[in-house]
Amino acid sequence: MSQHIAKPRTTAVILAGGTGQRVGLSIPKQLLKIAGKAVIEHTLATFEKAGSIDDIIVLMAPGYVPDVEKIVAKAGFTKVTRVIEGGATRNETTERAIAALGEGLAEGEDRNVLFHDAVRPLLSQRVIDDCVTALERYQAVDVAIPSADTIIVTRTHGEDGEFITEIPDRSRLRRGQTPQAFKLSTIRRAYEVAAGDPNFQATDDCSVVLKYLPDVPIHVVAGDEYNMKVTQPVDVFIADKLFQLGSTAAPEQNGEEAYRRLLTGRTVVVFGGSYGIGQDIAQLAESYGATVFALGRSTTGTHVENPEEVDDALSKAYAETGRIDYVVNTAGVLRIGKLAETDNATIEEALKVNYLAPVQIARSAYKYLAETNGQLLLYTSSSYTRGRAEYSLYSSTKAAMVNLTQALSDEWAGDGVRVNCINPERTATPMRTKAFGQEPAGSLLSSEAVARTSLDVLLSELTGHVIDVRQQDPTADAARASGFEGALASVLDRQDGV
């Protein structure tokens, strides 16, 4: 009779002992905000979501442990068990982590440990899972990617500067990343041997195993280009842009019973609910038991550009049901033409409907959503990633919706209010037909498909995300979105969505 062998626990160790000197900061670079959150918060969120990770400990720069503890508490990271001070060097920090990991272990008990730089916030779930899987066979694992650059070896000759002495074969060169993963017993033994070397010094942990445990093979897991390290000032800019452009795959659809359970007794307010996506959302939510207020200029006489009418619509919905759980704004106008030839009335209309109205809706809805821990759902267009000729007003206001989503999700996180933004591919709506006329059948998304995804987002725990809705295979979309491939796709191949 075979005996079941329990898998060892897997701990992620976030190494956050660095200062901010190379990026010119007075605070540690891991506390720098990128896309509205501290770099280390993005990193912790990635490991918090990883199903292969059981717990997390953080080794933080001396004097900044309380800052990380506040981040952990506010974000609700349940896997973070300890935040302790790191050492003066990378080696000393790792040694402190090893000591902490060994506490409470039974005789002969081992565990998996992944050491990861806090300033690599764009790590993918795939790399984490590959490292953990590799530890089933190997005792030490590194993550690396091929070098796209030619690497040269130089030597300095006095005041004459540097000269090339060697150009290694690039096909064998790799750029090391993190995580670096080990059996705890292996990395502990490597450091115990290294302690006997008076000249011991290393910048990473795999090199300690390589030098002091030469008989232990170090397996290499494929990393990815997005797993960049925020070290130089330009890295801060690039990482921020990747987060800004990165989009999220739609959450998995709930079953019919789950929709009814989650929506029965809830109140949904839809601005722009007269037709198109807004009308479909209203009908769908109502069919699952929600009380829906579908508001629009042509049906209820609600003008979203009028703050008083927005306030009045929300207060009436609240008075009738005693709650507002979800507020959706699909209202918008699309006017195509050259800006220099556009009259003031058209410009004013675009700004009022596409920008000021969502701002007013958000401001008015906040107090109701804070009561229910509800969600505000906004809409953008793929043209937000790059403004296009004759779309200047539309593209710029849609880019503003993404920024508004990201800012409010951070601003309202402490109050339990979620804010997300849907980015549909070109969709068959009356607004689009009015602007472009009839287009080939099958070339556009249906408004019903966008409405279904919108409902899934409303019922999810997502916040601060831009969710793509495309005609492509959803599995492919999810794969592209992970690891921020979606960010590159946003720039390279998105079509004009409306």
C-alpha positions in Angstrom: 0.0 0.0 0.0 1.6 3.3 -1.2 2.0 6.0 1.4 1.1 9.6 0.4 4.1 11.9 0.8 3.1 15.5 1.6 4.6 18.2 -0.5 7.1 20.5 1.3 5.9 24.0 2.1 7.1 26.6 -0.3 8.1 30.0 1.1 8.8 33.1 -0.9 11.5 35.3 0.6 11.3 38.9 -0.7 14.7 40.5 -0.5 14.1 44.2 0.0 17.2 45.4 1.7 18.4 47.8 -1.0 18.5 51.6 -0.6 17.5 54.0 -3.4 20.9 55.5 -4.2 21.1 54.4 -7.8 17.7 55.9 -8.6 18.5 59.0 -6.7 16.0 58.6 -3.9 16.1 59.3 -0.2 13.9 56.2 0.5 14.5 52.6 -0.5 13.5 52.1 -4.1 11.1 49.3 -3.2 8.9 51.9 -1.5 8.8 54.0 -4.6 5.3 54.2 -6.1 4.7 52.8 -9.6 1.2 52.7 -11.0 -0.2 54.1 -7.8 1.4 51.4 -5.5 4.8 50.8 -3.9 7.0 48.6 -5.9 7.1 46.0 -3.1 3.3 45.9 -3.0 3.1 44.9 -6.6 5.7 42.2 -5.9 3.9 40.9 -2.8 0.6 40.8 -4.7 2.2 38.5 -7.3 3.3 36.0 -4.7 0.0 36.4 -2.7 -1.9 35.2 -5.8 0.5 32.3 -6.6 -1.2 29.0 -5.8 2.2 27.3 -5.5 3.3 29.7 -2.7 2.3 28.8 0.9 3.8 31.8 2.8 5.9 34.9 2.4 8.6 36.6 4.5 10.1 40.0 3.8 13.6 41.1 4.5 13.4 44.9 4.6 16.0 47.6 4.8 16.7 48.6 8.4 14.4 51.3 9.7 11.6 50.6 7.2 10.0 47.5 8.6 6.9 49.5 9.8 6.4 50.9 6.3 6.1 47.4 4.9 3.9 46.2 7.7 1.5 49.0 6.9 1.4 48.0 3.2 0.8 44.4 4.1 -2.0 45.3 6.5 -3.7 47.7 4.1 -3.6 45.3 1.2 -4.7 42.4 3.3 -1.9 40.1 2.3 -2.6 36.9 4.3 0.5 34.9 3.2 3.0 37.4 4.6 3.9 35.9 8.0 7.0 38.0 8.9 8.7 41.3 8.0 12.2 41.4 9.5 15.2 43.6 9.0 17.8 42.7 6.4 21.5 42.8 6.8 24.2 45.2 5.6 24.9 43.0 2.6 22.9 40.6 0.3 24.7 37.6 1.9 23.9 38.7 5.4 20.3 39.3 4.4 20.0 35.8 3.0 21.6 34.3 6.1 19.0 36.0 8.2 16.2 34.6 6.0 17.7 31.1 6.3 17.8 31.4 10.1 14.1 32.6 10.1 13.0 29.7 7.8 14.7 27.1 10.0 12.8 28.1 13.1 10.2 25.6 14.1 11.2 22.9 11.5 11.1 19.4 12.8 14.2 17.2 12.6 14.8 16.1 9.0 12.1 18.4 7.7 12.8 20.5 4.6 11.0 23.2 2.6 11.2 25.0 -0.7 12.4 28.6 -0.7 12.2 31.2 -3.5 14.4 34.2 -3.1 13.1 37.1 -5.1 14.2 40.8 -5.5 11.5 43.1 -4.2 12.3 45.5 -7.1 11.3 43.0 -9.8 7.5 43.7 -9.6 6.6 42.4 -13.1 7.2 38.7 -12.3 4.8 36.3 -14.0 2.9 33.4 -12.3 4.4 31.1 -14.9 8.0 31.7 -13.7 7.0 31.1 -10.1 5.2 27.9 -10.9 8.1 26.7 -13.1 10.6 27.3 -10.2 8.4 25.3 -7.7 7.9 22.5 -10.2 11.7 22.3 -10.9 12.3 21.9 -7.1 10.6 18.5 -7.3 13.6 17.3 -9.2 16.5 19.7 -8.4 17.9 21.2 -5.2 18.8 24.6 -6.8 17.1 26.5 -9.5 18.0 29.8 -11.3 15.9 31.9 -13.6 17.6 33.4 -16.7 17.0 34.7 -20.2 19.2 34.8 -23.3 21.4 37.9 -23.7 20.2 40.0 -26.7 23.4 42.1 -26.4 27.0 41.1 -27.2 28.9 40.9 -24.0 32.5 42.1 -23.9 35.2 41.6 -21.4 37.5 44.6 -20.8 40.6 45.7 -19.0 41.6 49.2 -18.0 44.9 50.5 -19.0 45.7 53.4 -16.8 44.5 56.8 -18.1 43.8 55.3 -21.6 40.6 53.8 -20.4 39.1 50.4 -21.2 40.0 47.9 -24.0 38.3 44.7 -25.1 40.2 41.6 -24.1 37.5 39.0 -24.9 34.1 38.6 -26.6 32.4 35.4 -25.2 30.1 33.3 -27.4 26.7 35.0 -26.9 24.8 31.8 -27.6 25.9 30.5 -24.2 25.4 33.7 -22.2 22.3 34.2 -20.1 21.1 37.2 -18.0 20.3 36.1 -14.5 17.0 37.1 -12.9 15.1 36.0 -9.8 13.5 34.1 -8.1 16.4 31.8 -7.3 14.9 28.6 -5.7 16.4 26.0 -3.4 15.7 23.3 -1.0 16.3 25.0 2.3 18.7 22.3 3.4 20.8 23.0 0.3 21.1 26.7 0.6 21.8 26.5 4.3 24.6 24.0 3.7 26.1 26.2 1.0 26.2 29.2 3.4 27.7 27.0 6.2 30.5 26.0 3.9 31.0 29.6 2.7 31.3 30.8 6.3 34.7 29.1 6.4 36.0 31.2 3.6 37.5 34.5 4.9 37.1 36.1 1.5 33.4 35.0 1.0 31.4 37.5 -1.0 28.6 36.9 -3.5 26.0 39.0 -5.2 23.5 36.2 -5.6 22.6 32.9 -4.0 23.1 30.5 -6.9 26.8 31.6 -7.1 27.1 30.5 -3.4 25.9 27.0 -4.3 28.0 26.9 -7.5 31.2 27.7 -5.6 30.7 25.9 -2.3 28.6 22.9 -3.4 30.0 22.2 -6.8 28.4 18.8 -7.0 24.9 20.2 -6.8 23.5 20.9 -10.3 21.7 24.2 -10.7 18.8 23.9 -13.1 17.8 27.0 -15.2 14.2 28.0 -15.7 13.3 30.3 -18.6 12.6 33.8 -17.4 11.0 36.6 -19.4 11.9 40.1 -20.6 9.2 41.7 -18.5 10.8 40.5 -15.2 13.0 43.7 -15.1 14.8 45.0 -12.1 14.0 48.6 -11.1 17.6 49.8 -10.5 18.2 52.9 -12.7 16.0 56.0 -13.1 14.9 54.9 -16.6 13.7 51.6 -15.1 11.2 53.5 -12.9 9.8 55.1 -16.0 9.6 51.9 -18.1 8.0 49.9 -15.2 5.4 52.5 -14.7 4.6 52.5 -18.4 4.3 48.7 -18.5 1.9 48.8 -15.6 -0.1 51.6 -17.2 -0.4 49.7 -20.5 -0.8 46.2 -19.0 -4.3 44.9 -19.3 -6.0 42.0 -17.6 -7.8 39.0 -19.1 -11.4 38.8 -18.2 -12.3 36.8 -15.1 -13.8 33.3 -15.7 -17.5 33.4 -16.2 -19.7 32.4 -13.2 -22.3 29.7 -13.6 -26.0 30.6 -13.9 -26.7 29.8 -10.2 -23.7 31.9 -9.1 -25.0 34.9 -11.0 -28.4 34.6 -9.3 -26.8 34.2 -5.9 -24.5 37.1 -6.3 -27.0 39.5 -7.9 -30.3 38.8 -6.2 -31.1 41.7 -3.9 -28.3 43.9 -5.3 -28.9 47.3 -6.9 -27.2 48.2 -10.2 -27.3 51.7 -11.7 -26.4 51.9 -15.4 -25.7 55.3 -17.0 -26.0 55.0 -20.7 -28.5 52.2 -20.2 -30.8 53.2 -23.1 -29.1 51.0 -25.8 -26.0 49.1 -26.7 -23.7 47.7 -24.0 -25.5 49.6 -21.2 -28.9 48.2 -22.1 -27.5 44.7 -22.4 -25.9 44.9 -18.9 -29.1 46.2 -17.4 -31.2 43.4 -19.0 -28.7 40.7 -18.0 -28.3 41.9 -14.4 -32.1 42.1 -14.1 -32.6 38.6 -15.4 -30.4 37.3 -12.5 -32.5 39.1 -9.8 -30.8 42.5 -9.5 -32.8 45.7 -9.1 -31.6 47.7 -12.1 -31.9 51.4 -12.8 -31.1 51.8 -16.6 -30.7 55.5 -17.2 -30.4 57.3 -20.5 -31.1 60.5 -22.4 -33.7 58.8 -24.7 -35.5 56.7 -22.1 -35.4 58.4 -18.6 -34.3 61.8 -19.8 -31.1 61.5 -17.7 -28.2 63.7 -19.1 -24.9 62.4 -17.6 -23.3 65.7 -18.3 -25.6 67.3 -15.8 -24.3 66.7 -12.2 -27.7 67.5 -10.7 -29.4 64.8 -12.8 -26.7 62.3 -11.9 -27.1 63.1 -8.2 -30.9 62.8 -8.5 -30.7 59.5 -10.3 -28.5 57.9 -7.6 -30.4 59.3 -4.7 -33.7 57.9 -6.1 -32.2 54.5 -6.6 -30.9 54.5 -3.1 -34.2 55.7 -1.7 -36.1 52.9 -3.4 -33.8 50.0 -2.5 -31.7 51.2 0.4 -28.4 50.3 -1.3 -26.3 50.7 -4.4 -23.9 47.9 -5.2 -22.7 48.6 -8.7 -22.5 51.8 -10.8 -21.8 51.4 -14.5 -21.2 54.2 -17.0 -21.3 53.3 -20.7 -22.5 56.7 -21.9 -20.3 58.3 -24.5 -20.1 60.3 -27.7 -17.9 59.7 -30.7 -17.3 62.6 -33.0 -14.7 62.0 -35.8 -13.0 64.9 -37.5 -9.9 67.1 -37.5 -9.5 69.1 -34.4 -8.8 72.4 -36.2 -12.1 72.0 -38.0 -14.2 71.1 -34.9 -16.5 73.7 -33.5 -16.6 74.7 -29.8 -19.9 73.0 -29.2 -18.6 69.6 -30.4 -15.5 69.9 -28.3 -17.5 70.9 -25.2 -19.9 68.0 -25.7 -17.1 65.5 -25.9 -15.4 66.7 -22.8 -18.6 66.9 -20.8 -20.0 63.5 -21.8 -16.8 61.5 -22.1 -14.7 63.0 -19.3 -16.6 65.3 -16.9 -19.6 63.0 -16.6 -17.6 59.9 -15.4 -15.9 62.2 -12.9 -19.2 63.5 -11.6 -20.7 59.9 -11.6 -17.7 58.7 -9.6 -17.9 61.5 -7.1 -21.6 61.1 -6.6 -21.5 57.3 -6.4 -18.7 57.0 -3.9 -20.7 57.4 -0.7 -23.2 54.7 -1.8 -20.5 52.3 -2.9 -18.6 52.7 0.3 -21.6 51.4 2.2 -21.8 48.2 0.2 -18.1 47.7 -0.7 -19.3 48.0 -4.3 -17.8 48.8 -7.6 -17.6 51.5 -10.2 -17.2 50.3 -13.8 -16.0 52.6 -16.6 -15.2 52.1 -20.3 -12.3 52.9 -22.5 -11.2 52.2 -26.0 -8.1 50.6 -27.4 -7.2 54.0 -28.8 -6.3 55.0 -25.3 -2.8 53.5 -25.9 -2.1 55.9 -28.8 -4.2 58.8 -30.0 -5.1 58.6 -33.6 -5.8 61.2 -36.3 -9.3 62.5 -36.3 -9.9 60.7 -32.9 -8.1 63.3 -30.8 -11.0 64.1 -28.5 -12.3 60.6 -28.2 -8.8 59.0 -27.7 -7.7 61.5 -25.1 -10.9 61.2 -23.0 -10.7 57.4 -23.2 -7.1 57.6 -22.0 -8.3 59.7 -19.1 -10.7 56.9 -18.1 -7.8 54.5 -17.6 -6.0 57.0 -15.5 -9.2 57.8 -13.5 -9.7 54.1 -12.9 -6.2 53.5 -11.6 -6.2 56.6 -9.4 -9.6 56.0 -7.9 -8.9 52.3 -7.3 -5.9 53.3 -5.2 -7.7 56.2 -3.5 -10.8 54.1 -2.6 -9.0 50.8 -1.7 -9.1 51.6 2.0 -12.8 52.0 1.8 -13.4 48.7 0.1 -14.6 50.3 -3.2 -13.4 48.7 -6.4 -13.0 50.5 -9.7 -12.3 48.8 -13.0 -12.3 49.7 -16.7 -13.5 47.6 -19.7 -11.6 47.9 -22.9 -13.7 46.3 -25.7 -12.4 45.6 -29.2 -14.5 47.2 -31.9 -18.1 46.6 -30.8 -21.4 46.6 -32.7 -23.2 49.5 -31.0 -25.5 52.2 -32.2 -22.8 54.8 -31.4 -20.3 53.0 -33.7 -22.9 52.5 -36.5 -23.7 56.2 -36.4 -20.0 57.1 -36.7 -18.9 54.5 -39.3 -22.1 53.1 -40.9 -22.7 49.4 -41.5 -19.6 47.2 -41.3 -19.0 43.6 -42.4 -20.9 41.0 -40.3 -18.7 39.1 -37.9 -16.0 41.9 -37.9 -17.3 43.3 -34.6 -17.8 42.1 -31.1 -21.4 41.9 -30.0 -22.6 44.2 -27.3 -24.0 41.2 -25.5 -20.5 39.7 -25.2 -19.1 42.9 -23.7 -22.1 43.0 -21.3 -21.4 39.5 -20.1 -17.7 40.2 -19.4 -18.8 43.5 -17.7 -21.0 41.5 -15.4 -18.1 39.1 -14.6 -15.9 42.0 -13.7 -18.6 43.5 -11.4 -18.8 40.2 -9.6 -15.0 39.8 -9.2 -12.6 41.1 -6.6 -10.6 42.9 -9.3 -9.8 46.6 -8.8 -7.7 49.0 -10.7 -7.6 46.9 -13.8 -8.2 47.5 -17.5 -9.9 44.4 -18.8 -9.7 43.5 -22.5 -12.7 42.0 -24.3 -11.7 40.6 -27.7 -13.1 38.2 -30.3 -9.9 36.1 -30.1 -9.8 32.8 -28.2 -10.1 33.7 -24.5 -7.3 31.3 -23.5 -4.9 33.0 -25.8 -5.9 36.4 -24.4 -5.2 35.2 -20.9 -1.8 33.8 -21.9 -0.9 37.1 -23.6 -2.0 39.2 -20.6 0.1 37.3 -18.1 3.7 38.5 -17.7 2.6 41.9 -19.3 2.7 40.5 -22.9 -0.6 42.4 -23.1 1.2 45.6 -22.6 3.2 45.1 -25.7 0.2 43.8 -27.6 -1.6 47.1 -26.7 1.1 49.0 -28.6 1.6 46.7 -31.5 -1.7 45.3 -32.7 -4.8 46.7 -31.1 -7.4 47.9 -33.5 -9.6 50.9 -33.2 -12.1 49.9 -30.5 -15.2 51.9 -29.7 
